[in-house]
Amino acid sequence: MDVSADGIIFWVVVPYVTFAVLVVGSIWRYRYDKFGWTTRSSELYEKRLLRYGSPLFHYGLLFVVLGHFLGLVIPKSWTEAVGISEGFYHFIATSMGTAAAVVAVAGLLILIYRRRATGPVFLATTRMDKTMYVFLAGSLLSGAWATVETQILAGGHGYDYRETISPWFRSLWYLQPEAALMAGVPAAFQVHILVAMLLFALWPFTRLVHAFSAPVQYPFRPYVVYRSREASVSSRAPRPGWDPSETPRRH
């Protein structure tokens, strides 16, 4: 199948450029802005809304990412080989994916409201933070709409993205991109993919980089050694000429 110039740009050039910006930008950020590699926490300013919004957003997003991983990386033939029918997979993916998206969006809305309604938090919000929220919300909402339009409202098994989007995604990693697979993909999915790629291109330049700072070495850290300050077990000899006194002396 012939691929148009737009198809080459959107489904070959843009993905590789996005990946290059994500990798190179993250390395640059780590080398030259280590002190900025942080969530820029605003917990000091407001805790009540953060206590609800942050867990909802992070746990919801975690399951959204897990669902994307299973749908894009695991071939359809693998799930069928272990006895998972297409109908059962569609039900689990749609129901669990919708629930995770609702939770993530609810958490994000709480966080956005908190950032706008709390004065000190709003003053600490940068332009890049605002841009990040726009693309983050756009990615989540466009993905939710794609699921509703092509999976729920369509009825039956809905659109089988594992026949088109998933093989296209894997072909990028094989360095043999098959842009033709994206030609007939519903517009809702195409918009979602493009917005998500723009979000990943912005990723290294926002507070989202903290996602790459998972404390994987925490279980293997060395023990913290505590030393007593009592004189009987002190490892350092008293300083010459030092005569402690219970009452201060006036010089």
C-alpha positions in Angstrom: 0.0 0.0 0.0 1.3 3.4 -1.0 1.8 5.9 1.9 1.2 9.6 1.5 3.8 12.2 2.4 1.6 13.2 5.4 1.6 9.6 6.5 5.4 9.4 6.4 5.7 12.7 8.4 3.1 11.8 11.1 3.8 8.1 11.5 7.5 7.8 10.8 9.3 11.1 11.2 7.4 12.5 14.2 7.7 9.3 16.3 11.5 9.1 15.8 11.9 12.9 16.4 9.9 12.6 19.6 12.0 9.7 20.8 15.2 11.6 20.0 14.1 14.7 21.8 12.9 12.6 24.8 16.3 10.8 25.2 18.7 13.7 24.3 16.6 16.2 26.2 16.5 14.0 29.3 20.3 13.5 29.2 20.9 17.2 28.7 18.5 18.0 31.6 20.2 15.6 33.9 23.7 16.9 33.1 23.0 20.6 33.2 20.0 21.0 35.5 20.3 18.3 38.2 18.9 20.7 40.9 15.9 21.3 38.7 15.3 17.5 38.2 12.5 17.6 40.7 8.7 17.6 41.1 8.9 21.2 42.4 6.7 20.1 45.3 4.1 22.6 46.6 3.0 20.5 49.5 4.2 23.2 51.9 1.5 25.6 50.5 -1.5 23.2 50.5 -2.0 19.6 51.6 -5.8 18.9 51.7 -6.5 18.8 47.9 -3.1 17.3 47.2 -3.9 14.4 49.5 -6.8 13.4 47.3 -5.6 14.6 43.8 -2.1 13.2 43.8 -2.9 9.5 44.6 -5.9 9.5 42.2 -3.8 10.9 39.4 -0.7 8.8 39.9 -2.5 5.4 40.5 -4.9 6.1 37.7 -2.0 7.0 35.3 -0.1 3.9 36.4 -2.9 1.6 35.3 -3.4 3.6 32.1 0.3 3.1 31.2 0.1 -0.6 32.1 -3.0 -1.0 29.8 -1.2 0.8 27.0 1.9 -1.5 27.5 -0.3 -4.6 27.3 -2.2 -3.4 24.3 0.7 -2.0 22.2 3.6 -4.3 23.1 1.9 -7.7 23.6 0.9 -9.2 20.2 -2.7 -10.3 19.7 -1.4 -13.8 18.8 0.2 -14.1 22.3 -3.0 -13.5 24.2 -4.9 -15.8 22.0 -2.3 -18.5 22.5 -2.9 -18.5 26.3 -6.6 -18.8 25.8 -7.7 -15.1 26.1 -10.5 -14.6 23.5 -10.9 -11.3 21.7 -14.2 -10.7 23.4 -12.8 -11.1 26.9 -9.7 -9.0 26.1 -12.0 -6.2 24.7 -14.1 -6.3 27.8 -11.2 -6.1 30.3 -9.3 -3.5 28.2 -12.3 -1.3 27.8 -13.7 -1.6 31.3 -10.4 -1.4 33.2 -9.0 1.2 30.8 -12.1 3.4 31.2 -12.0 3.1 35.0 -8.3 4.0 35.1 -8.8 7.0 32.8 -11.7 8.3 34.9 -9.6 8.1 38.1 -6.6 9.7 36.4 -8.7 12.5 34.9 -10.4 13.1 38.3 -7.1 13.4 40.0 -5.7 15.7 37.3 -8.8 18.0 37.6 -8.3 18.2 41.4 -4.6 19.1 40.9 -5.4 21.7 38.3 -8.1 23.3 40.5 -5.7 23.3 43.4 -3.0 25.0 41.4 -5.4 27.7 40.2 -7.3 28.3 43.4 -4.4 28.2 45.9 -2.6 31.5 45.7 1.0 30.4 46.6 0.7 27.3 44.4 -0.5 29.4 41.5 2.4 31.9 41.9 4.8 29.0 41.9 3.4 27.7 38.6 5.6 28.4 35.5 4.6 28.7 31.9 6.1 25.3 31.2 3.9 23.9 34.0 0.8 25.3 32.3 1.9 23.9 28.9 2.5 20.6 30.5 -1.0 20.5 32.0 -2.6 21.4 28.7 -0.9 18.5 26.8 -1.3 16.1 29.8 -5.0 16.8 29.9 -5.2 16.7 26.1 -3.6 13.3 26.0 -5.8 11.8 28.7 -9.0 13.3 27.4 -8.3 12.4 23.7 -7.5 8.8 24.8 -10.7 8.6 26.8 -12.7 9.9 23.9 -11.1 7.5 21.5 -12.1 4.6 23.8 -15.7 5.9 24.1 -16.2 6.6 20.4 -14.5 3.5 18.9 -14.9 0.9 21.7 -18.0 1.6 23.7 -20.4 3.5 21.4 -19.4 1.3 18.4 -20.8 -1.8 20.2 -19.6 -5.4 19.7 -15.8 -5.8 19.9 -15.3 -2.2 18.8 -12.3 -1.1 16.8 -9.5 -3.7 16.9 -6.4 -1.4 17.3 -4.2 -4.5 17.9 -4.5 -5.1 14.1 -3.2 -1.7 13.1 -1.8 0.6 15.9 -0.1 -2.1 17.9 1.9 -3.5 14.9 2.8 0.0 13.7 4.1 0.8 17.2 6.2 -2.3 17.3 7.5 -1.7 13.8 9.1 1.5 15.0 11.2 -0.4 17.4 12.2 -2.9 14.7 13.4 0.1 12.7 11.1 -1.0 9.9 8.2 1.5 10.3 4.9 0.5 8.6 3.2 3.8 8.2 0.6 2.2 5.9 -1.0 0.5 9.0 -2.1 3.9 10.3 -4.0 4.9 7.1 -7.3 3.6 8.2 -7.1 4.2 11.9 -10.0 6.3 13.3 -9.3 10.0 13.7 -9.9 9.8 17.4 -7.0 7.4 17.9 -4.7 9.4 15.5 -5.3 12.6 17.5 -4.6 10.8 20.7 -1.3 9.4 19.4 -0.2 12.8 18.0 -1.0 14.6 21.3 0.8 11.9 23.3 3.9 12.3 21.1 3.9 16.0 21.7 3.7 15.4 25.4 6.7 13.1 25.3 8.6 15.7 23.4 7.9 18.2 26.1 8.6 15.7 28.9 12.4 16.4 29.5 11.7 20.1 29.9 9.0 19.8 32.5 8.6 18.5 36.1 7.5 15.2 34.5 11.2 14.1 34.5 10.8 13.1 38.1 9.1 9.9 36.7 12.6 8.7 35.7 13.8 9.1 39.3 12.2 6.0 40.8 14.1 4.9 43.9 15.1 1.5 42.5 18.3 1.4 44.6 16.5 2.0 47.9 16.3 -1.7 48.9 20.1 -2.0 48.3 21.2 1.2 50.1 23.9 0.8 52.8 22.8 1.0 56.4 22.9 4.3 58.1 25.4 4.2 61.0 24.4 6.1 64.1 27.1 7.0 66.7 26.4 7.9 70.3 27.4 11.3 71.5 28.0 10.1 75.1 31.5 10.7 76.4 31.9 7.1 77.5 31.6 5.8 73.9 32.9 8.8 72.0 35.5 8.0 69.4 37.0 11.5 69.5 39.3 12.8 72.3 38.2 16.0 74.0 39.6 19.2 72.6 42.5 20.7 74.5 41.6 23.7 76.6 37.9 23.0 76.5 36.3 23.4 79.9 32.5 22.9 79.7 30.6 24.9 82.3 26.9 24.8 83.3 26.7 28.5 83.5 27.7 30.9 80.8 30.6 33.2 81.5 30.7 36.9 80.7 33.9 38.1 79.1 
